């Protein structure tokens, strides 16, 4: 029973780490998309001038 609890705890920690990595990757991707959007808007405004 103790071994099963240990494995469960290890799996839970791995899941938390995986979710954190996924959240970090999605945050970075979102920031990159926003940055690209703003940069393209600035380029478009320069062309209009």
N, C-alpha and C positions, 0 to 999 in steps of 0.2 A: 504494500500500500504506500509506503514512504517513497519507493522508487517511482511509482506512478505520479505522485504529487510533485516530485522533483522534475520529471519529464514535462509535466503540465506547466510548471513554473517556467522552465526553460523555453517551452514553445510560446508561452505568453510573452516572455521577454523578446523573443525573436519576432513575434508579430508586431509588438510595439515598435521595435527598431525598424522593421519593414515599413510600417505605416508612417513613421517619422521621415524615413528616406523618401517615400512617395510624396509626402506633403512638401518636403524640401524641393524635390524635383518639380512638382507642379507650381510651387511658388516662383521658382527660378524661371520656368517657362512662361508664366503669366507676366512676370516683370520684363522678360525679353520681348514678349508680344506688345506690351504697352510701350516700351521704349521704341520698338520698330514703328509702331503706329504714330507716335509723336514725331519721330525723325522724318517719316514720310510726309506728315502734315507740314513740317517746316520746309522741306524741299519743295513741296507743292506751292507754298506761299512765296518762295523765292522765285519760282518760275513765273508766277502771276505778276510780279513787280517789274 
